């Protein structure tokens, strides 16, 4: 399963879709009154996106968090049902 993020274009253009697993590292980038992030992808590919480095990090962290949560079994929770003191796992 590939996790893909949609980023704003750098400057003008259409939204950019990136497979997050292909991002090796990223850095802030600005030129000609535009600012965003330069993504360094596998196979030495560079891509400019209009989102800030913080937004890119949140996209990556959100995917990593959802993957780590999916891999770990969730503990059973006990909750009170109704007002009768019945418990359900």
C-alpha positions as CSV (number, residue, x, y, z in Angstrom):
1,X,0.0,0.0,0.0
2,X,1.4,3.4,-1.0
3,X,0.6,6.4,0.9
4,X,0.2,9.4,-1.4
5,X,0.0,13.0,-0.3
6,X,-1.3,15.9,-2.3
7,X,0.7,19.2,-2.1
8,X,0.1,22.7,-3.4
9,X,2.0,23.5,-6.6
10,X,5.1,25.7,-6.3
11,X,4.1,28.9,-8.1
12,X,1.4,28.1,-10.6
13,X,0.0,24.8,-11.8
14,X,-1.9,21.8,-10.6
15,X,-1.6,20.0,-7.3
16,X,1.3,17.6,-6.9
17,X,0.8,14.0,-5.8
18,X,3.8,12.3,-4.1
19,X,4.3,8.8,-2.8
20,X,5.6,9.6,0.7
21,X,7.8,6.6,0.9
22,X,9.8,8.1,-2.0
23,X,10.8,11.2,0.0
24,X,14.4,10.8,1.1
25,X,14.7,14.3,2.7
26,X,13.3,17.8,2.2
27,X,14.3,21.4,2.8
28,X,12.8,24.9,2.7
29,X,13.1,26.6,-0.7
30,X,12.3,30.1,-2.0
31,X,12.9,32.0,-5.2
32,X,11.2,34.8,-7.1
33,X,8.9,35.7,-4.2
34,X,7.6,32.1,-4.0
35,X,8.3,29.9,-1.0
36,X,7.8,26.2,-0.4
37,X,9.7,23.0,0.0
38,X,12.2,21.1,-2.1
39,X,11.6,17.4,-1.9
40,X,14.6,15.1,-2.5
41,X,13.2,11.8,-3.8
42,X,14.7,8.5,-4.6
43,X,16.9,8.2,-7.6
44,X,18.1,11.8,-7.0
45,X,14.9,13.4,-8.2
46,X,14.1,16.9,-6.9
47,X,10.6,18.3,-6.7
48,X,9.3,21.7,-5.6
49,X,6.0,22.0,-3.8
50,X,4.2,25.0,-2.5
51,X,3.6,23.6,1.0
52,X,5.8,24.6,3.9
53,X,8.4,22.2,5.3
54,X,6.1,21.9,8.4
55,X,3.2,20.8,6.3
56,X,5.3,18.2,4.5
57,X,6.5,16.9,7.9
58,X,2.9,16.7,9.1
59,X,2.0,14.7,6.0
60,X,4.9,12.3,6.6
61,X,4.3,12.0,10.3
62,X,0.5,11.5,9.8
63,X,1.2,8.5,7.5
64,X,3.9,7.1,9.9
65,X,1.5,7.5,12.8
66,X,-1.4,5.7,11.0
67,X,1.0,2.9,9.9
68,X,2.4,2.4,13.4
69,X,-1.1,2.4,14.9
70,X,-2.3,-0.2,12.3
71,X,0.6,-2.5,13.0
72,X,0.0,-2.7,16.8
73,X,-3.0,-4.5,18.2
74,X,-5.3,-2.2,20.0
75,X,-5.9,-3.1,23.7
76,X,-9.5,-4.0,24.6
77,X,-11.2,-1.1,26.4
78,X,-13.8,-1.5,29.1
79,X,-16.7,0.9,29.1
80,X,-19.8,1.2,31.0
81,X,-23.0,0.4,29.1
82,X,-26.2,2.2,30.0
83,X,-26.6,3.0,33.7
84,X,-26.8,-0.5,34.9
85,X,-23.1,-1.0,35.6
86,X,-22.8,-3.6,32.9
87,X,-19.3,-3.7,31.3
88,X,-18.4,-4.5,27.8
89,X,-14.9,-5.3,26.5
